[in-house]
Amino acid sequence: MDVRKYYAFHRGESCGALSRVYVGTCRERMQKVIRHFEAVDPQMAELARKHKLKPSRRPTENRFEYLVLTILYQQLSTKAAATIARRFRALYKTKEFPKPAQILKTPDETLRGVGISWSKIKYIKDLAEKVQKKEVELEEIEELEDEAVIAELIKVKGIGRWTAEMFLMSALGRPDIFSLGDLGLKTAIKKLYGYKQLPSDRTILRHSRLWSPHRTTAARLLWASLDNE
């Protein structure tokens, strides 16, 4: 289970979050996206008409929490990850998500005791240390361009390009992100365009360039097409 599903990334765009990019209601914005797809890619336009994307939760204000949960949810089932996340939160006996300093003070054995693997403990503490030392500036990361955000996040152990791209889509609400490394997207493109095997990165780039500047919506539609099989 990946954290994309935990945050319902592929359910649609947040109206409030993208107000700086689009004007009007969510419905009006979606109609604008569909018109773009109709002009450049009729198959994607049909997918947009078929799958009614629901508004997703707004990009999170607590980006540190988002990234910690991203790490916790890696390679786990929904149920297992949710249980571990709940036990992790309970360690701190507060309604607020623990601060980096609190996590750094928590013994590794205590974290292991709630089900977090040794490798993930290492990743979470590396994230906490880099955020605390301002080696990763989550407070100001929204001001960076997409590739600069990715470069900032992959400084952290356990965070790769895919995770950074999901962060751009959901935590920052960027409207024009597409992940070449996402197997689900490759599978959905194979299905939509009738390829006999998974498309190459070059083929995916050729498609995704047509969808710009709405590639995040295209990605969510492709995920939705798999969910509704």
C-alpha positions as CSV (number, residue, x, y, z in Angstrom):
1,M,0.0,0.0,0.0
2,D,1.4,3.4,-1.0
3,V,0.7,6.7,0.8
4,R,-1.0,7.9,-2.4
5,K,-4.1,5.8,-1.5
6,Y,-3.9,6.9,2.2
7,Y,-4.4,10.5,1.1
8,A,-6.8,9.5,-1.8
9,F,-4.4,11.3,-4.2
10,H,-6.1,10.0,-7.3
11,R,-9.6,11.1,-6.4
12,G,-9.4,14.6,-7.9
13,E,-8.0,18.0,-7.4
14,S,-8.6,20.2,-4.4
15,C,-10.7,23.2,-5.3
16,G,-9.1,25.5,-2.7
17,A,-5.6,24.3,-3.1
18,L,-5.5,25.1,-6.8
19,S,-7.3,28.4,-6.8
20,R,-4.1,30.2,-7.6
21,V,-3.9,28.2,-10.9
22,Y,-7.5,27.9,-12.0
23,V,-10.4,30.3,-11.9
24,G,-13.9,29.3,-11.1
25,T,-15.5,26.3,-9.5
26,C,-14.1,22.7,-9.6
27,R,-16.7,21.8,-12.3
28,E,-15.6,24.7,-14.5
29,R,-12.0,23.8,-14.1
30,M,-12.6,20.2,-14.9
31,Q,-14.5,21.3,-18.0
32,K,-11.5,23.4,-19.0
33,V,-9.3,20.3,-18.6
34,I,-11.6,18.2,-20.6
35,R,-11.6,20.7,-23.4
36,H,-7.8,20.6,-23.4
37,F,-7.8,16.8,-23.6
38,E,-10.4,16.9,-26.4
39,A,-8.1,19.1,-28.4
40,V,-5.0,17.0,-27.9
41,D,-6.0,13.5,-26.9
42,P,-9.6,12.2,-27.4
43,Q,-8.9,9.0,-25.5
44,M,-7.9,10.9,-22.4
45,A,-10.9,13.2,-22.8
46,E,-13.2,10.2,-22.8
47,L,-11.5,8.9,-19.7
48,A,-12.2,12.2,-18.0
49,R,-15.9,12.1,-18.9
50,K,-16.1,8.5,-17.7
51,H,-14.4,8.9,-14.4
52,K,-15.9,11.7,-12.3
53,L,-13.1,12.7,-10.0
54,K,-14.1,13.5,-6.5
55,P,-12.5,16.4,-4.7
56,S,-9.5,15.2,-2.7
57,R,-8.3,16.5,0.6
58,R,-6.5,19.8,0.4
59,P,-2.7,19.7,0.2
60,T,-1.5,19.1,3.8
61,E,-0.3,22.0,5.9
62,N,2.0,19.7,7.9
63,R,4.4,18.5,5.3
64,F,6.6,16.8,7.8
65,E,3.7,14.6,8.9
66,Y,3.0,13.8,5.2
67,L,6.5,12.6,4.6
68,V,6.7,10.6,7.8
69,L,3.5,8.9,6.9
70,T,4.8,8.3,3.3
71,I,7.7,6.4,4.8
72,L,5.5,4.5,7.2
73,Y,3.2,3.4,4.5
74,Q,5.9,2.2,2.1
75,Q,5.4,-1.5,1.1
76,L,2.7,-2.2,3.6
77,S,-1.0,-3.1,3.4
78,T,-3.5,-0.4,4.3
79,K,-4.5,-2.1,7.5
80,A,-1.0,-2.8,8.7
81,A,0.3,0.7,7.9
82,A,-2.7,2.4,9.6
83,T,-2.2,0.3,12.7
84,I,1.5,1.2,12.9
85,A,0.8,4.9,12.3
86,R,-1.8,4.9,15.0
87,R,0.6,3.3,17.5
88,F,3.3,5.7,16.5
89,R,1.0,8.7,17.2
90,A,0.0,7.3,20.5
91,L,3.6,7.4,21.7
92,Y,3.4,11.1,22.0
93,K,0.1,11.5,23.8
94,T,-0.8,14.7,22.0
95,K,-3.3,15.7,19.3
96,E,-0.6,17.3,17.2
97,F,1.8,15.3,15.1
98,P,5.2,14.9,16.8
99,K,7.8,17.5,16.0
100,P,11.2,16.5,14.6
101,A,12.9,17.0,17.9
102,Q,10.4,14.7,19.7
103,I,11.0,11.9,17.2
104,L,14.8,12.3,17.4
105,K,14.5,11.9,21.2
106,T,12.5,8.7,20.9
107,P,14.7,5.6,21.4
108,D,14.9,3.4,18.3
109,E,13.7,0.5,20.4
110,T,10.6,2.3,21.3
111,L,9.8,3.0,17.6
112,R,10.6,-0.6,16.8
113,G,8.1,-1.6,19.5
114,V,5.2,-0.1,17.7
115,G,6.0,-2.0,14.5
116,I,8.3,0.3,12.6
117,S,11.1,-1.5,10.8
118,W,14.7,-0.7,11.6
119,S,15.2,0.7,8.1
120,K,12.2,3.0,8.4
121,I,13.3,4.2,11.8
122,K,16.6,5.2,10.1
123,Y,14.7,7.0,7.3
124,I,12.3,8.8,9.7
125,K,15.1,10.0,11.9
126,D,17.1,11.2,9.0
127,L,14.1,13.2,7.8
128,A,13.6,14.6,11.3
129,E,17.3,15.5,11.6
130,K,17.4,17.2,8.2
131,V,14.2,19.2,8.9
132,Q,15.4,20.2,12.3
133,K,18.8,21.4,11.0
134,K,17.0,23.1,8.1
135,E,18.9,21.0,5.6
136,V,15.5,20.3,4.1
137,E,13.3,23.5,4.3
138,L,9.7,22.3,4.3
139,E,8.4,25.7,5.4
140,E,9.7,27.3,2.2
141,I,9.6,24.4,-0.2
142,E,6.4,25.7,-1.8
143,E,8.4,28.5,-3.4
144,L,10.7,26.1,-5.3
145,E,10.2,24.9,-8.9
146,D,9.2,21.3,-9.3
147,E,12.6,19.8,-10.0
148,A,14.1,21.9,-7.1
149,V,11.5,20.3,-4.8
150,I,12.5,16.9,-5.9
151,A,16.2,17.7,-5.4
152,E,15.4,18.9,-1.9
153,L,13.4,15.9,-0.8
154,I,15.7,13.2,-2.2
155,K,18.4,14.4,0.2
156,V,16.5,12.3,2.7
157,K,17.2,8.6,3.0
158,G,14.2,6.5,2.0
159,I,12.7,9.2,-0.2
160,G,13.2,8.8,-4.0
161,R,11.9,10.6,-7.0
162,W,8.5,8.8,-7.0
163,T,7.8,9.9,-3.4
164,A,8.9,13.4,-4.2
165,E,6.5,13.5,-7.2
166,M,3.6,12.3,-5.1
167,F,4.5,15.1,-2.6
168,L,4.3,17.6,-5.4
169,M,0.9,16.3,-6.5
170,S,-0.7,16.1,-3.1
171,A,1.2,18.0,-0.5
172,L,1.8,21.0,-2.7
173,G,-1.1,20.6,-5.1
174,R,1.0,21.1,-8.3
175,P,-1.2,20.6,-11.3
176,D,1.3,19.5,-13.9
177,I,3.1,16.5,-12.4
178,F,3.5,13.0,-13.9
179,S,5.5,10.1,-12.6
180,L,7.4,8.0,-15.1
181,G,8.3,5.5,-12.4
182,D,4.7,4.7,-11.3
183,L,3.8,1.2,-12.4
184,G,0.1,1.9,-12.0
185,L,0.3,4.7,-14.5
186,K,2.2,2.6,-17.0
187,T,-0.4,-0.2,-16.6
188,A,-3.3,2.3,-17.2
189,I,-1.6,3.8,-20.3
190,K,-1.1,0.3,-21.7
191,K,-4.8,-0.4,-21.1
192,L,-6.1,2.9,-22.5
193,Y,-4.1,2.9,-25.7
194,G,-4.1,-0.8,-26.3
195,Y,-0.4,-1.5,-26.1
196,K,0.6,-5.2,-25.9
197,Q,3.2,-4.5,-23.3
198,L,4.1,-1.8,-20.8
199,P,5.0,1.4,-22.7
200,S,8.6,2.7,-22.6
201,D,9.4,6.0,-20.8
202,R,9.8,7.6,-24.2
203,T,6.3,6.5,-25.2
204,I,4.9,7.8,-21.9
205,L,6.6,11.1,-22.3
206,R,5.1,11.5,-25.8
207,H,1.6,11.0,-24.3
208,S,2.2,13.1,-21.2
209,R,3.5,16.1,-23.0
210,L,0.1,16.4,-24.7
211,W,-1.7,16.5,-21.4
212,S,0.4,19.4,-20.0
213,P,-0.4,21.7,-18.1
214,H,-2.9,19.2,-16.6
215,R,-0.7,16.1,-16.1
216,T,-1.7,15.7,-12.5
217,T,-5.4,15.3,-13.5
218,A,-4.3,12.9,-16.2
219,A,-2.5,10.8,-13.6
220,R,-5.5,10.7,-11.3
221,L,-7.7,9.7,-14.2
222,L,-5.4,6.9,-15.1
223,W,-5.3,5.7,-11.5
224,A,-9.1,5.9,-11.4
225,S,-9.4,3.7,-14.5
226,L,-7.5,1.0,-12.6
227,D,-9.6,1.4,-9.5
228,N,-12.8,0.9,-11.4
229,E,-11.9,-2.3,-13.2
